[in-house]
Each structure stands twice: as structure tokens, then as C-alpha cells.
Amino acid sequence: MVVLAVRQNGLDRLVDPLVPTGTGLLHLLAAAALAAVLANLVNNLPATLVLLPAVEHSPGLLLAVLIGVNVGPNLTYVGSLATLLWRQVLHARDAAPDAREFLRLGLLTVPAALVAGVLALWVALHLTGT
């Protein structure tokens, strides 16, 4: 409800122009990257709710956004609630990973995983003719 209110009162004017309109490989990569960045700024669940109305017209873009909000949050601790909860559990057991190490591993893996996931999506869309 809060996300809808924020979206209707200005966030949509900021986000909608950033959402690509095509379904080519670069458009899908841009949608996934936007979703990943937004997930790391506001968390993956609100990011999903903000972006879904902007991409609901296109199954390809919708799937690219879902890749972005699921892979992208692994870049930072605040990207997803699940990561925050796991960090809390690990911290309670004196096993919390260093934030710099988490970010370093995220920088190494998230871009590659986003590209691989979107590339697989693009191939699947072309094979199925969607």
C-alpha cells in the first residue's frame, strides 16, 4: 500500500522513463540492471512492486525485472530482507562476513550472473518466439 501511494505520487514519473520499451538483448539487460540497482537502493520487494506496473505489458521485460530483483540484491546487505536476516543469524553466531568482503564477492558475481540470466532469457524468448 505504501509503495503504491509513493508510486502514484511521483515515483512512477522517475522510474517509468528509465524502463526500456523493447525486448532486445540490450533492453532486457537494461531492465534487469535497473531492477538490480533499485533493489539495492530500496530492497528487492519494494523494487518489484515499483517496477511491475511499468513492465506488465511485456513478458520479456517482466522476466528481466524478476531476474534483476532476485540476483541484484546479492550485491549489498540491504538488497534483500533474506540477506539481512541471514546476516543477523550469522552475527549471533560470531560468523558474520565482513561487509567489504560481501561487497567484493557481490561485485564479482552479480554482474556476471545478471548477464548470464538475461542472456539465457533472451535466447529462450527467441527460441519460443515470444
C-alpha positions as CSV (number, residue, x, y, z in Angstrom):
1,M,0.0,0.0,0.0
2,V,2.8,2.4,0.9
3,V,4.7,1.6,-2.4
4,L,1.5,2.2,-4.4
5,A,1.0,5.5,-2.7
6,V,4.6,6.6,-3.3
7,R,4.4,5.4,-6.9
8,Q,1.2,7.3,-7.6
9,N,2.7,10.4,-6.0
10,G,5.8,10.8,-8.1
11,L,8.0,7.7,-8.1
12,D,6.4,6.5,-11.3
13,R,7.4,9.7,-13.0
14,L,11.0,8.9,-12.0
15,V,11.1,5.2,-12.8
16,D,8.9,4.8,-15.8
17,P,11.1,6.8,-18.2
18,L,14.1,4.6,-17.2
19,V,12.3,1.4,-18.1
20,P,13.1,0.2,-21.6
21,T,10.3,-0.4,-24.1
22,G,11.8,-3.0,-26.4
23,T,12.7,-6.6,-25.8
24,G,16.1,-6.8,-27.5
25,L,19.0,-8.1,-25.5
26,L,20.2,-4.6,-24.5
27,H,16.6,-3.7,-23.4
28,L,16.4,-6.8,-21.3
29,L,19.8,-6.1,-19.8
30,A,18.8,-2.5,-19.0
31,A,15.6,-3.6,-17.3
32,A,17.5,-6.2,-15.2
33,A,20.2,-3.7,-14.3
34,L,17.6,-1.1,-13.3
35,A,15.8,-3.6,-11.1
36,A,19.1,-4.6,-9.5
37,V,20.1,-1.1,-8.7
38,L,16.6,-0.2,-7.4
39,A,16.7,-3.4,-5.3
40,N,19.9,-2.3,-3.7
41,L,18.5,1.2,-3.0
42,V,15.1,0.3,-1.6
43,N,15.2,-3.5,-1.1
44,N,14.0,-6.1,-3.6
45,L,10.4,-6.4,-2.5
46,P,9.5,-2.7,-2.9
47,A,11.6,-2.6,-6.1
48,T,9.5,-5.3,-7.5
49,L,6.3,-3.5,-6.6
50,V,7.6,-0.3,-8.1
51,L,8.7,-1.8,-11.4
52,L,5.9,-4.3,-12.1
53,P,3.3,-1.8,-13.4
54,A,5.9,-0.4,-15.8
55,V,6.7,-3.7,-17.4
56,E,3.5,-5.7,-17.1
57,H,2.8,-5.1,-20.8
58,S,5.9,-7.2,-21.8
59,P,6.6,-10.7,-20.6
60,G,10.2,-10.4,-21.6
61,L,10.8,-7.2,-19.6
62,L,8.8,-8.6,-16.7
63,L,11.1,-11.6,-16.6
64,A,14.2,-9.5,-16.9
65,V,13.0,-7.3,-13.9
66,L,12.4,-10.5,-11.9
67,I,16.0,-11.6,-12.7
68,G,17.2,-8.2,-11.6
69,V,15.4,-8.1,-8.3
70,N,16.4,-11.6,-7.4
71,V,20.1,-11.6,-8.5
72,G,20.8,-7.9,-8.0
73,P,20.3,-7.8,-4.2
74,N,23.2,-10.1,-3.7
75,L,25.4,-7.1,-4.2
76,T,24.8,-5.5,-0.8
77,Y,23.5,-6.5,2.6
78,V,20.4,-4.2,2.2
79,G,19.4,-5.5,-1.1
80,S,17.1,-8.2,0.3
81,L,15.4,-8.9,3.6
82,A,16.7,-12.5,3.4
83,T,20.3,-11.3,3.3
84,L,19.7,-9.0,6.3
85,L,18.1,-11.9,8.3
86,W,21.0,-14.3,7.4
87,R,23.5,-11.7,8.4
88,Q,21.7,-11.3,11.8
89,V,21.8,-15.1,12.3
90,L,25.5,-15.3,11.4
91,H,26.3,-12.3,13.6
92,A,24.6,-14.0,16.6
93,R,27.0,-17.0,16.0
94,D,30.0,-14.7,15.6
95,A,30.3,-15.7,12.0
96,A,29.1,-12.6,10.2
97,P,31.0,-12.0,7.0
98,D,32.9,-8.7,6.6
99,A,30.8,-6.1,4.7
100,R,33.8,-5.3,2.4
101,E,34.2,-9.0,1.6
102,F,30.4,-9.3,0.9
103,L,30.6,-6.3,-1.4
104,R,33.7,-7.6,-3.2
105,L,32.1,-11.0,-3.8
106,G,28.9,-9.3,-4.9
107,L,30.8,-7.1,-7.4
108,L,32.5,-10.2,-8.8
109,T,29.4,-12.4,-9.1
110,V,26.3,-10.2,-9.5
111,P,27.1,-8.6,-12.9
112,A,28.1,-11.9,-14.4
113,A,25.0,-13.7,-13.0
114,L,22.8,-10.9,-14.3
115,V,24.3,-11.0,-17.8
116,A,24.1,-14.8,-17.9
117,G,20.5,-14.9,-16.6
118,V,19.3,-12.2,-19.1
119,L,21.2,-13.9,-22.0
120,A,19.5,-17.2,-21.2
121,L,16.2,-15.3,-21.1
122,W,16.8,-13.7,-24.4
123,V,17.7,-17.0,-26.0
124,A,14.6,-18.6,-24.5
125,L,12.4,-15.8,-25.8
126,H,13.8,-16.2,-29.3
127,L,13.5,-20.0,-29.3
128,T,9.9,-19.8,-28.2
129,G,9.0,-16.8,-30.4
130,T,7.8,-14.7,-27.6
